[in-house]
Amino acid sequence: MKIPLTKPIKHGDEEIRELDLRDPMAGDVMECGYPLTIGDGEATPNADAVGKLIARLAKVPPSVVKQLAVRDFQACLGVVLGFFGE
């Protein structure tokens, strides 16, 4: 799923204007962790696991994910969590 970025990111000589997240596999979750922490009747996003999943699914280094504007991180988080919905 392609996610256009509101703030492009410089990575070397490249300017990244969108991230293309592929569907996750079980191995991705085993490596990165589950994107939600569930307890006391609540599900809370796990930012560390989500960040790792974004990097892995978009095939970019974690340093790129760390540069995302919060708005763009939130958009990616929504897509990642959507993979774990119904």
C-alpha positions in Angstrom: 0.0 0.0 0.0 1.5 3.3 -1.1 1.5 6.2 1.5 2.4 9.6 0.2 4.5 11.6 2.6 3.6 15.2 3.5 7.3 15.9 4.2 9.8 14.2 1.8 12.8 12.5 3.4 16.4 12.8 2.2 18.2 9.4 2.2 21.6 9.8 0.7 21.1 11.3 -2.8 17.5 10.1 -2.9 14.4 12.0 -1.9 11.7 9.7 -0.6 8.2 11.0 -1.3 6.2 7.9 -0.5 6.5 4.6 1.2 5.1 1.4 -0.3 4.2 -1.1 2.5 3.8 -4.7 1.5 1.5 -7.0 3.4 3.3 -8.4 6.5 4.0 -12.1 7.0 4.3 -14.0 10.3 8.1 -13.7 10.1 7.9 -9.9 10.1 5.9 -10.0 13.3 8.3 -12.5 14.9 11.2 -10.2 14.0 9.6 -6.8 14.8 7.1 -7.6 17.5 3.3 -7.2 17.6 2.2 -3.6 16.8 -0.3 -3.5 19.7 0.1 -4.0 23.4 -3.2 -5.5 24.7 -4.1 -5.4 28.4 -6.8 -4.2 30.8 -9.4 -4.1 28.0 -7.3 -1.7 25.9 -5.1 -2.0 22.8 -2.2 0.5 22.7 0.0 0.9 19.6 3.6 -0.2 20.2 5.6 2.6 18.5 8.8 0.6 18.5 7.3 -2.4 16.8 5.3 -0.3 14.4 8.5 1.6 13.4 10.4 -1.6 12.8 7.5 -3.0 10.8 7.3 0.2 8.6 11.0 -0.1 7.9 10.8 -3.8 7.0 7.6 -3.6 5.0 8.7 -0.5 3.0 12.3 -1.9 2.6 13.9 1.3 4.0 16.4 1.6 6.9 15.1 2.5 10.3 16.9 5.8 10.0 14.4 6.8 7.3 11.4 5.9 9.5 12.9 8.0 12.4 12.8 11.0 10.1 9.1 10.7 9.3 6.9 13.7 10.2 4.5 12.7 13.0 1.6 13.0 10.5 3.3 10.6 8.1 4.2 8.2 11.0 0.6 8.2 12.0 -0.5 7.5 8.4 1.9 4.5 8.3 0.8 3.4 11.7 -2.8 3.3 10.5 -1.9 1.2 7.5 0.2 -1.2 9.7 -2.6 -1.6 12.2 -5.1 -2.1 9.4 -3.2 -5.3 8.4 -4.1 -6.7 11.8 -7.8 -5.9 11.7 -10.6 -7.9 10.3 
